[in-house]
Amino acid sequence: MSKILIIEDEAAIRRVLVKILSEENDTYQVDEAEDGAAGLDKIKNNDYDLVLCDIKMPKMDGVEVLEEVKKIKPEIPMVMISGHGDMETAIHTMRLGAFDYISKPPDLNRLLNTVRNALDKKQLVVENKILKKKVSKNYEMVGESEAISHIKLMIDKVAQTEARVLITGPNGTGKELVAHQLHEKSERANFPLIEVNCAAIPSELIESELFGHVKGAFTSAVKDRAGKFEAADKGTIFLDEIGDMSLSAQAKVLRALQESMITRVGAEKDIKVDVRVVAATNKDLKTEIAEGRFREDLYHRLAVILIKVPPLNERRDDIPALIRHFAEKIASEQGNVVKVFSQPAIKLLQEYDWTGNIRELRNVVERLIILGGNEISETDVKMFASK
């Protein structure tokens, strides 16, 4: 049932709105407030899916109510009710974040369409929050070892800044988890995190992928296309395996960092972008610089903050927690009961040489869950997790 609050000082208008909404849909639960102050109190103490709010009211006008609601419950869509002389103010409220406005006396079809659209938007916001929580759980950093605790502390300190971050470490250590945590804890969290695997894109296509292209720029460019930097505007772009990027693309990334401007392939017009760049690599970039494969000026632009993710062999204390985490995750994905690993099994896994790092550990845990007994034993590990 959708809960709707009507804030309107004219009783006759309130009665009309309540009647229209109640007759339209019996799942609408409609509440009323006679002025802005009373309405704000109700919003603070209740969960509403939509607020219809008059602009001109005693005690507290609609603009003030809108500004307060955007501070305390920004997810609630606000539809403003405007009198004939309030149109300029109504348009101003849209700039302040109102979903829409309707005029007095309310037109039936316009009112109902606006209400339905606003409630649909609220539902999308709720679903998006649920999805983000699920995504966030997928990128949870598991472990309390000294090395991981240090990384978590660095993330907490750096996330709220605009500093660029370079994440280093071997393959399979979880560099992408660090990038996701940096984004989710930043003020850009409500905007996109766009991931680009620089090693997976052919060198002749990397510039188009990052910066977009215009129609006719090359043989397969049949229409204009925005690149990843534009898609990440106001958010974060994560350049994974940046050590594999071509020198030509490096030069353009450097310009994007220096000037906050990009140019689509084949275009002359510059496009301004507001993007935070987080990069990662499994290569020693200083060696790459010495051998002429990576630009030193780009390295210094990227490496404002360096976060080194250690290999699993250097954080063996985290292996029991990682095993439990993967066992629960795999059971949830497969719809099975969570299997328990015996202490001797865990101890044996802690002694292994994990050249593939966390990625390899997850694969081994899944293999043991599929092939092992109800409790994963030391024998199961020796049989199915052979190195």
BELCORUR-V934102 format. One record per residue. N is the residue number from 1. RES is the residue in one small letter. D_LAST is the distance of its C-alpha to the last C-alpha in Angstrom with 1 decimal. Layout:
# BELCORUR-V934102
N:RES:D_LAST ; N:RES:D_LAST
This chain:
# BELCORUR-V934102
1:m:56.2 ; 2:s:56.8 ; 3:k:58.6 ; 4:i:61.1 ; 5:l:63.3 ; 6:i:66.7 ; 7:i:68.1 ; 8:e:71.7 ; 9:d:75.0 ; 10:e:77.2 ; 11:a:77.3 ; 12:a:78.5 ; 13:i:75.5 ; 14:r:73.2 ; 15:r:74.8 ; 16:v:74.5 ; 17:l:70.8 ; 18:v:70.0 ; 19:k:72.0 ; 20:i:70.4 ; 21:l:66.8 ; 22:s:67.6 ; 23:e:69.2 ; 24:e:66.5 ; 25:n:63.5 ; 26:d:63.7 ; 27:t:60.1 ; 28:y:61.4 ; 29:q:62.1 ; 30:v:64.6 ; 31:d:65.5 ; 32:e:68.3 ; 33:a:69.3 ; 34:e:72.7 ; 35:d:71.8 ; 36:g:68.9 ; 37:a:68.6 ; 38:a:68.5 ; 39:g:65.9 ; 40:l:63.6 ; 41:d:63.8 ; 42:k:62.8 ; 43:i:59.9 ; 44:k:58.7 ; 45:n:58.9 ; 46:n:57.7 ; 47:d:55.1 ; 48:y:56.7 ; 49:d:55.4 ; 50:l:58.3 ; 51:v:61.3 ; 52:l:64.6 ; 53:c:66.5 ; 54:d:70.0 ; 55:i:70.5 ; 56:k:73.9 ; 57:m:74.1 ; 58:p:75.8 ; 59:k:73.9 ; 60:m:70.8 ; 61:d:70.6 ; 62:g:67.9 ; 63:v:66.5 ; 64:e:66.0 ; 65:v:64.3 ; 66:l:62.0 ; 67:e:61.0 ; 68:e:60.3 ; 69:v:58.3 ; 70:k:56.1 ; 71:k:55.3 ; 72:i:54.6 ; 73:k:53.4 ; 74:p:52.7 ; 75:e:51.1 ; 76:i:54.5 ; 77:p:56.3 ; 78:m:59.9 ; 79:v:62.7 ; 80:m:65.9 ; 81:i:69.4 ; 82:s:71.9 ; 83:g:75.7 ; 84:h:77.6 ; 85:g:77.9 ; 86:d:74.3 ; 87:m:72.7 ; 88:e:71.9 ; 89:t:70.3 ; 90:a:68.4 ; 91:i:66.9 ; 92:h:66.1 ; 93:t:64.2 ; 94:m:61.9 ; 95:r:61.0 ; 96:l:60.2 ; 97:g:57.8 ; 98:a:60.0 ; 99:f:58.7 ; 100:d:62.2 ; 101:y:65.8 ; 102:i:68.6 ; 103:s:72.3 ; 104:k:75.0 ; 105:p:76.3 ; 106:p:72.9 ; 107:d:72.6 ; 108:l:71.1 ; 109:n:68.7 ; 110:r:67.6 ; 111:l:66.9 ; 112:l:64.9 ; 113:n:62.9 ; 114:t:62.1 ; 115:v:61.1 ; 116:r:58.8 ; 117:n:57.1 ; 118:a:56.7 ; 119:l:55.2 ; 120:d:52.8 ; 121:k:51.8 ; 122:k:51.3 ; 123:q:49.1 ; 124:l:46.9 ; 125:v:46.6 ; 126:v:45.5 ; 127:e:42.9 ; 128:n:41.7 ; 129:k:41.2 ; 130:i:39.3 ; 131:l:37.0 ; 132:k:36.6 ; 133:k:35.5 ; 134:k:32.9 ; 135:v:31.7 ; 136:s:31.8 ; 137:k:29.6 ; 138:n:27.0 ; 139:y:26.9 ; 140:e:27.0 ; 141:m:25.4 ; 142:v:23.6 ; 143:g:23.5 ; 144:e:26.0 ; 145:s:24.4 ; 146:e:26.8 ; 147:a:25.2 ; 148:i:25.3 ; 149:s:28.8 ; 150:h:30.0 ; 151:i:29.0 ; 152:k:30.6 ; 153:l:33.7 ; 154:m:33.9 ; 155:i:33.7 ; 156:d:36.5 ; 157:k:38.6 ; 158:v:38.0 ; 159:a:38.0 ; 160:q:41.7 ; 161:t:42.6 ; 162:e:42.8 ; 163:a:40.8 ; 164:r:38.3 ; 165:v:34.7 ; 166:l:32.0 ; 167:i:28.4 ; 168:t:25.8 ; 169:g:22.1 ; 170:p:18.9 ; 171:n:17.9 ; 172:g:16.6 ; 173:t:18.3 ; 174:g:21.2 ; 175:k:24.0 ; 176:e:25.7 ; 177:l:25.9 ; 178:v:28.0 ; 179:a:30.2 ; 180:h:30.9 ; 181:q:31.8 ; 182:l:34.1 ; 183:h:35.9 ; 184:e:36.2 ; 185:k:37.6 ; 186:s:40.0 ; 187:e:43.5 ; 188:r:42.3 ; 189:a:40.3 ; 190:n:42.9 ; 191:f:42.5 ; 192:p:39.6 ; 193:l:36.3 ; 194:i:35.7 ; 195:e:32.2 ; 196:v:32.0 ; 197:n:28.8 ; 198:c:30.4 ; 199:a:27.6 ; 200:a:28.0 ; 201:i:31.8 ; 202:p:33.4 ; 203:s:35.3 ; 204:e:38.6 ; 205:l:38.2 ; 206:i:36.9 ; 207:e:40.4 ; 208:s:41.6 ; 209:e:38.7 ; 210:l:39.3 ; 211:f:43.1 ; 212:g:44.3 ; 213:h:46.8 ; 214:v:50.3 ; 215:k:51.5 ; 216:g:51.9 ; 217:a:49.8 ; 218:f:47.8 ; 219:t:47.8 ; 220:s:45.7 ; 221:a:47.3 ; 222:v:49.5 ; 223:k:50.1 ; 224:d:49.8 ; 225:r:46.4 ; 226:a:45.4 ; 227:g:42.2 ; 228:k:39.6 ; 229:f:41.6 ; 230:e:44.5 ; 231:a:42.4 ; 232:a:41.1 ; 233:d:44.7 ; 234:k:45.2 ; 235:g:41.5 ; 236:t:38.3 ; 237:i:36.6 ; 238:f:32.9 ; 239:l:32.2 ; 240:d:28.4 ; 241:e:27.0 ; 242:i:30.6 ; 243:g:29.6 ; 244:d:29.5 ; 245:m:33.1 ; 246:s:35.8 ; 247:l:38.5 ; 248:s:41.1 ; 249:a:39.5 ; 250:q:38.9 ; 251:a:42.6 ; 252:k:43.4 ; 253:v:41.0 ; 254:l:42.7 ; 255:r:46.0 ; 256:a:44.9 ; 257:l:43.9 ; 258:q:47.1 ; 259:e:49.6 ; 260:s:47.9 ; 261:m:49.0 ; 262:i:47.4 ; 263:t:48.9 ; 264:r:47.8 ; 265:v:47.3 ; 266:g:50.7 ; 267:a:52.6 ; 268:e:55.0 ; 269:k:55.1 ; 270:d:53.0 ; 271:i:51.3 ; 272:k:50.9 ; 273:v:47.6 ; 274:d:46.6 ; 275:v:42.9 ; 276:r:40.5 ; 277:v:37.7 ; 278:v:34.2 ; 279:a:31.8 ; 280:a:28.2 ; 281:t:26.2 ; 282:n:23.0 ; 283:k:25.1 ; 284:d:27.2 ; 285:l:30.6 ; 286:k:32.6 ; 287:t:31.1 ; 288:e:31.8 ; 289:i:35.3 ; 290:a:35.9 ; 291:e:34.9 ; 292:g:37.1 ; 293:r:34.7 ; 294:f:35.3 ; 295:r:38.7 ; 296:e:39.2 ; 297:d:41.8 ; 298:l:39.5 ; 299:y:36.8 ; 300:h:39.5 ; 301:r:40.6 ; 302:l:37.1 ; 303:a:35.9 ; 304:v:38.6 ; 305:i:35.9 ; 306:l:32.5 ; 307:i:29.6 ; 308:k:26.3 ; 309:v:23.3 ; 310:p:20.8 ; 311:p:17.0 ; 312:l:15.1 ; 313:n:14.3 ; 314:e:18.1 ; 315:r:18.8 ; 316:r:16.6 ; 317:d:19.8 ; 318:d:19.7 ; 319:i:16.4 ; 320:p:18.4 ; 321:a:21.0 ; 322:l:18.6 ; 323:i:17.0 ; 324:r:20.6 ; 325:h:21.7 ; 326:f:19.2 ; 327:a:19.9 ; 328:e:23.6 ; 329:k:23.4 ; 330:i:21.5 ; 331:a:24.0 ; 332:s:26.8 ; 333:e:25.8 ; 334:q:25.4 ; 335:g:28.4 ; 336:n:26.7 ; 337:v:26.9 ; 338:v:24.4 ; 339:k:21.8 ; 340:v:21.5 ; 341:f:18.4 ; 342:s:19.3 ; 343:q:19.4 ; 344:p:17.1 ; 345:a:14.5 ; 346:i:15.1 ; 347:k:15.2 ; 348:l:11.8 ; 349:l:10.4 ; 350:q:12.8 ; 351:e:11.3 ; 352:y:7.8 ; 353:d:8.1 ; 354:w:8.9 ; 355:t:9.8 ; 356:g:10.9 ; 357:n:12.8 ; 358:i:14.6 ; 359:r:14.3 ; 360:e:10.6 ; 361:l:11.2 ; 362:r:14.0 ; 363:n:12.2 ; 364:v:9.9 ; 365:v:13.2 ; 366:e:15.0 ; 367:r:12.8 ; 368:l:13.2 ; 369:i:16.9 ; 370:i:17.5 ; 371:l:16.0 ; 372:g:16.4 ; 373:g:19.7 ; 374:n:22.4 ; 375:e:20.8 ; 376:i:17.1 ; 377:s:16.5 ; 378:e:14.2 ; 379:t:14.1 ; 380:d:13.1 ; 381:v:10.1 ; 382:k:9.1 ; 383:m:10.1 ; 384:f:9.1 ; 385:a:6.3 ; 386:s:3.8 ; 387:k:0.0
